[in-house]
Amino acid sequence: MQGRHKSLDKHLKHSIRWLESISGVTKVVLGISESCRHKFTPGTLRFKMDVAGGIKINAYSGNGVMDVFVKIDPITEREAVKEKIKSRYL
């Protein structure tokens, strides 16, 4: 994990470690965490958008939602990573 924020909800630790183990993922950068209500189970990862060098995802915890940047190298693996996230967290 990289970035300013390194503290994670216990449900998200397992999900982020799984994300880091996917082939093609070189770095996971944690962003802003916002406290809010949501309908997803804690630990869920959802694709948000494509960005230069990787993807942005939302990580849902018991306390709210966290913005996460996933650096993918080579970038041709982007679709495979998105498909793995989608199939695991349906």
C-alpha positions as CSV (number, residue, x, y, z in Angstrom):
1,M,0.0,0.0,0.0
2,Q,1.2,3.5,-0.9
3,G,0.0,7.0,-0.2
4,R,-0.8,9.2,2.8
5,H,-3.3,6.9,4.3
6,K,-2.2,3.5,5.5
7,S,-4.8,2.6,8.0
8,L,-7.5,0.3,6.8
9,D,-10.7,-1.2,8.1
10,K,-10.3,-4.9,9.0
11,H,-12.6,-5.9,6.2
12,L,-10.6,-3.9,3.6
13,K,-7.2,-5.2,4.6
14,H,-8.0,-8.7,3.2
15,S,-9.5,-7.1,0.0
16,I,-6.6,-4.8,-0.6
17,R,-4.1,-7.6,-0.1
18,W,-6.0,-9.7,-2.6
19,L,-6.0,-6.8,-5.1
20,E,-2.2,-6.4,-4.7
21,S,-1.7,-10.1,-5.5
22,I,-3.3,-9.8,-8.9
23,S,-0.9,-10.1,-11.8
24,G,-0.5,-6.7,-13.5
25,V,-1.1,-4.7,-10.4
26,T,2.1,-2.9,-9.4
27,K,0.9,-0.4,-6.8
28,V,-2.2,0.3,-4.7
29,V,-2.5,3.9,-3.5
30,L,-5.1,4.7,-0.9
31,G,-7.0,7.9,-1.2
32,I,-9.5,9.9,0.7
33,S,-11.9,8.0,3.0
34,E,-15.3,9.4,3.5
35,S,-17.8,8.5,6.2
36,C,-21.2,7.6,4.6
37,R,-23.9,5.0,4.4
38,H,-23.9,2.5,1.5
39,K,-25.6,-0.7,0.5
40,F,-22.4,-2.8,0.0
41,T,-21.0,-5.3,2.4
42,P,-17.8,-4.2,4.1
43,G,-14.7,-5.2,2.1
44,T,-16.3,-4.8,-1.3
45,L,-14.3,-3.3,-4.2
46,R,-16.1,-1.7,-7.1
47,F,-14.6,-0.3,-10.4
48,K,-15.1,3.5,-10.7
49,M,-13.2,4.7,-13.8
50,D,-10.2,4.3,-16.1
51,V,-7.4,6.8,-15.5
52,A,-3.9,7.2,-17.0
53,G,-1.7,4.3,-15.8
54,G,-4.4,2.3,-14.1
55,I,-7.9,2.4,-12.6
56,K,-9.8,4.0,-9.8
57,I,-12.0,1.9,-7.5
58,N,-14.2,2.5,-4.5
59,A,-13.5,0.3,-1.5
60,Y,-16.4,0.0,0.9
61,S,-15.8,-0.5,4.7
62,G,-18.1,-0.6,7.7
63,N,-17.5,3.1,8.2
64,G,-17.8,4.5,4.6
65,V,-16.1,4.5,1.3
66,M,-12.4,5.0,0.3
67,D,-11.1,6.1,-3.1
68,V,-8.3,3.8,-4.3
69,F,-5.9,4.1,-7.3
70,V,-4.6,0.9,-8.8
71,K,-1.5,1.2,-10.9
72,I,-1.4,-1.4,-13.7
73,D,1.7,-2.3,-15.7
74,P,1.5,-3.3,-18.5
75,I,-1.6,-1.3,-19.2
76,T,-2.9,-4.0,-21.5
77,E,-3.8,-5.9,-18.3
78,R,-6.4,-3.3,-17.3
79,E,-9.4,-5.2,-18.7
80,A,-8.3,-8.5,-17.0
81,V,-7.9,-6.7,-13.6
82,K,-11.3,-5.1,-14.0
83,E,-12.9,-8.5,-14.8
84,K,-11.3,-10.1,-11.8
85,I,-12.6,-7.4,-9.5
86,K,-16.1,-7.6,-11.1
87,S,-16.3,-11.4,-10.8
88,R,-15.2,-11.5,-7.2
89,Y,-17.4,-8.7,-5.9
90,L,-20.7,-9.3,-7.8
